[in-house]
């Protein structure tokens, strides 16, 4: 009986290991959002069997986003370290709003964006790198606010 219990415990542990390793390493997720407002659903489809939203450390998004989608990024992706939105449509640039990301270190902004708004990236205290879009015509005075560790802004 003791052997069976140990064997069952070992099997349970082994089946949990891939999930544990995934949580420790984080998830890298790439999604294409064809309809604004569906980012949450798209991410859920990708990670349904392998993790939770909080496991995502790297997110690459193409397509279009709206305010609801940015709320998902800000409020549910709590372990996000890299956000690549270079594939977003140009109209997403002025709507860009990333704030209070405690673990975010790198942001790649929409390649097609020609404008950003003041405070579009706020209070990402350990953010170190931002990659700006080549089509940007001006940089707002306070487009990054409260990003205390910012070391590098790549301006094409």
C-alpha positions as a Markdown table, in Angstrom:
| # | Residue | x | y | z |
|---|---|---|---|---|
| 1 | Unk | 0.0 | 0.0 | 0.0 |
| 2 | Unk | 2.8 | 2.4 | 0.8 |
| 3 | Unk | 4.5 | 1.6 | -2.5 |
| 4 | Unk | 1.3 | 2.4 | -4.4 |
| 5 | Unk | 0.9 | 5.7 | -2.6 |
| 6 | Unk | 4.5 | 6.7 | -3.4 |
| 7 | Unk | 4.0 | 5.6 | -7.0 |
| 8 | Unk | 0.8 | 7.7 | -7.3 |
| 9 | Unk | 2.5 | 10.7 | -5.7 |
| 10 | Unk | 5.5 | 10.3 | -8.1 |
| 11 | Unk | 3.2 | 10.1 | -11.1 |
| 12 | Unk | 1.2 | 13.2 | -10.0 |
| 13 | Unk | 4.5 | 15.1 | -9.5 |
| 14 | Unk | 5.8 | 14.1 | -13.0 |
| 15 | Unk | 2.6 | 15.1 | -14.7 |
| 16 | Unk | 2.8 | 18.5 | -12.9 |
| 17 | Unk | 6.4 | 19.1 | -13.8 |
| 18 | Unk | 5.9 | 20.4 | -17.4 |
| 19 | Unk | 3.4 | 23.0 | -16.0 |
| 20 | Unk | 5.8 | 24.0 | -13.2 |
| 21 | Unk | 8.6 | 24.4 | -15.7 |
| 22 | Unk | 6.4 | 26.4 | -18.0 |
| 23 | Unk | 5.4 | 28.7 | -15.1 |
| 24 | Unk | 9.0 | 29.2 | -14.1 |
| 25 | Unk | 10.2 | 29.9 | -17.6 |
| 26 | Unk | 7.2 | 31.9 | -18.7 |
| 27 | Unk | 5.1 | 31.7 | -21.8 |
| 28 | Unk | 5.9 | 33.4 | -25.1 |
| 29 | Unk | 2.7 | 34.1 | -26.9 |
| 30 | Unk | 2.0 | 35.5 | -30.4 |
| 31 | Unk | -1.5 | 36.6 | -31.5 |
| 32 | Unk | -3.1 | 38.3 | -34.4 |
| 33 | Unk | -6.1 | 40.3 | -33.3 |
| 34 | Unk | -8.3 | 40.8 | -36.4 |
| 35 | Unk | -11.2 | 42.4 | -34.4 |
| 36 | Unk | -10.4 | 45.0 | -31.8 |
| 37 | Unk | -11.6 | 44.0 | -28.3 |
| 38 | Unk | -10.8 | 40.3 | -28.8 |
| 39 | Unk | -7.3 | 40.1 | -27.4 |
| 40 | Unk | -8.4 | 38.2 | -24.2 |
| 41 | Unk | -10.1 | 35.5 | -26.3 |
| 42 | Unk | -7.1 | 35.2 | -28.7 |
| 43 | Unk | -4.7 | 34.8 | -25.8 |
| 44 | Unk | -7.0 | 32.3 | -24.1 |
| 45 | Unk | -7.1 | 30.2 | -27.3 |
| 46 | Unk | -3.3 | 30.1 | -27.4 |
| 47 | Unk | -2.7 | 29.2 | -23.7 |
| 48 | Unk | -5.8 | 27.1 | -22.9 |
| 49 | Unk | -3.8 | 23.9 | -22.2 |
| 50 | Unk | -0.4 | 25.2 | -21.2 |
| 51 | Unk | -0.9 | 28.0 | -18.7 |
| 52 | Unk | -2.6 | 31.1 | -17.3 |
| 53 | Unk | -2.5 | 34.7 | -18.4 |
| 54 | Unk | -0.2 | 35.5 | -15.5 |
| 55 | Unk | 2.4 | 32.9 | -16.9 |
| 56 | Unk | 2.9 | 35.1 | -20.1 |
| 57 | Unk | 6.3 | 36.8 | -20.0 |
| 58 | Unk | 6.6 | 37.7 | -23.7 |
| 59 | Unk | 3.7 | 38.8 | -25.9 |
| 60 | Unk | 3.7 | 39.7 | -29.6 |
| 61 | Unk | 0.6 | 41.2 | -31.0 |
| 62 | Unk | -0.4 | 42.1 | -34.6 |
| 63 | Unk | -3.7 | 43.5 | -35.9 |
| 64 | Unk | -5.8 | 46.1 | -34.1 |
| 65 | Unk | -6.4 | 46.8 | -30.4 |
| 66 | Unk | -8.8 | 49.0 | -28.5 |
| 67 | Unk | -9.1 | 50.2 | -24.9 |
| 68 | Unk | -10.5 | 46.9 | -23.7 |
| 69 | Unk | -7.4 | 45.1 | -25.1 |
| 70 | Unk | -5.0 | 47.5 | -23.4 |
| 71 | Unk | -6.9 | 46.9 | -20.2 |
| 72 | Unk | -6.2 | 43.2 | -20.6 |
| 73 | Unk | -2.5 | 43.9 | -21.0 |
| 74 | Unk | -2.3 | 46.2 | -18.0 |
| 75 | Unk | -4.5 | 44.3 | -15.6 |
| 76 | Unk | -4.1 | 40.6 | -16.4 |
| 77 | Unk | -0.6 | 40.1 | -17.8 |
| 78 | Unk | 1.1 | 40.7 | -14.5 |
| 79 | Unk | 4.4 | 39.0 | -15.3 |
| 80 | Unk | 4.9 | 40.5 | -18.8 |
| 81 | Unk | 8.5 | 41.3 | -19.5 |
| 82 | Unk | 8.5 | 41.9 | -23.2 |
| 83 | Unk | 5.7 | 43.5 | -25.2 |
| 84 | Unk | 6.0 | 43.6 | -29.0 |
| 85 | Unk | 3.2 | 45.5 | -30.6 |
| 86 | Unk | 5.2 | 46.3 | -33.8 |
| 87 | Unk | 2.6 | 44.5 | -35.9 |
| 88 | Unk | -0.3 | 46.7 | -34.9 |
| 89 | Unk | -2.1 | 48.9 | -37.3 |
| 90 | Unk | -1.2 | 52.6 | -37.4 |
| 91 | Unk | -4.4 | 53.7 | -35.8 |
| 92 | Unk | -3.4 | 51.8 | -32.6 |
| 93 | Unk | -0.5 | 54.2 | -31.9 |
| 94 | Unk | -2.5 | 57.0 | -30.4 |
| 95 | Unk | -4.6 | 54.6 | -28.3 |
| 96 | Unk | -1.5 | 52.9 | -26.9 |
| 97 | Unk | -1.7 | 52.8 | -23.1 |
| 98 | Unk | 0.6 | 50.6 | -21.1 |
| 99 | Unk | 0.9 | 51.3 | -17.4 |
| 100 | Unk | 1.8 | 49.8 | -14.1 |
| 101 | Unk | 3.6 | 46.8 | -15.5 |
| 102 | Unk | 5.9 | 45.8 | -12.6 |
| 103 | Unk | 8.1 | 43.4 | -14.6 |
| 104 | Unk | 8.0 | 44.9 | -18.1 |
| 105 | Unk | 11.6 | 45.6 | -19.4 |
| 106 | Unk | 11.2 | 46.0 | -23.1 |
| 107 | Unk | 8.5 | 47.5 | -25.4 |
| 108 | Unk | 8.5 | 47.5 | -29.2 |
| 109 | Unk | 6.0 | 50.0 | -30.4 |
| 110 | Unk | 3.8 | 49.7 | -33.6 |
| 111 | Unk | 5.9 | 50.1 | -36.7 |
| 112 | Unk | 3.2 | 51.9 | -38.6 |
| 113 | Unk | 2.3 | 54.4 | -35.8 |
| 114 | Unk | 2.8 | 58.0 | -36.7 |
| 115 | Unk | 1.7 | 59.5 | -33.4 |
| 116 | Unk | 1.8 | 58.6 | -29.7 |
| 117 | Unk | 0.1 | 60.3 | -26.8 |
| 118 | Unk | 1.5 | 61.7 | -23.7 |
| 119 | Unk | 1.8 | 59.1 | -20.9 |
| 120 | Unk | 1.2 | 56.2 | -23.3 |
| 121 | Unk | 3.8 | 54.2 | -21.2 |
| 122 | Unk | 3.5 | 55.0 | -17.5 |
| 123 | Unk | 4.8 | 53.7 | -14.2 |
| 124 | Unk | 6.7 | 50.7 | -15.7 |
| 125 | Unk | 9.4 | 51.1 | -13.2 |
| 126 | Unk | 11.9 | 48.6 | -14.5 |
| 127 | Unk | 11.3 | 49.3 | -18.2 |
| 128 | Unk | 14.8 | 49.6 | -19.7 |
| 129 | Unk | 14.3 | 49.5 | -23.5 |
| 130 | Unk | 11.8 | 51.1 | -25.9 |
| 131 | Unk | 11.9 | 50.7 | -29.7 |
| 132 | Unk | 10.2 | 53.5 | -31.5 |
| 133 | Unk | 8.4 | 53.3 | -34.8 |
| 134 | Unk | 10.2 | 54.6 | -37.9 |
| 135 | Unk | 7.0 | 56.4 | -39.1 |
| 136 | Unk | 6.7 | 58.5 | -36.0 |
| 137 | Unk | 6.6 | 62.2 | -36.8 |
| 138 | Unk | 7.0 | 63.6 | -33.3 |
| 139 | Unk | 7.7 | 62.4 | -29.8 |
| 140 | Unk | 5.4 | 63.8 | -27.1 |
| 141 | Unk | 7.1 | 65.4 | -24.1 |
| 142 | Unk | 5.8 | 62.9 | -21.5 |
| 143 | Unk | 5.2 | 59.7 | -23.5 |
| 144 | Unk | 7.0 | 57.8 | -20.8 |
| 145 | Unk | 6.1 | 58.8 | -17.3 |
| 146 | Unk | 7.5 | 57.2 | -14.2 |
| 147 | Unk | 9.8 | 54.8 | -16.0 |
| 148 | Unk | 12.7 | 55.2 | -13.7 |
| 149 | Unk | 15.1 | 52.5 | -15.1 |
| 150 | Unk | 14.8 | 53.6 | -18.8 |
| 151 | Unk | 18.2 | 53.2 | -20.4 |
| 152 | Unk | 17.6 | 52.9 | -24.1 |
| 153 | Unk | 15.2 | 54.4 | -26.6 |
| 154 | Unk | 15.8 | 53.3 | -30.1 |
| 155 | Unk | 14.8 | 56.1 | -32.5 |
| 156 | Unk | 15.1 | 55.0 | -36.2 |
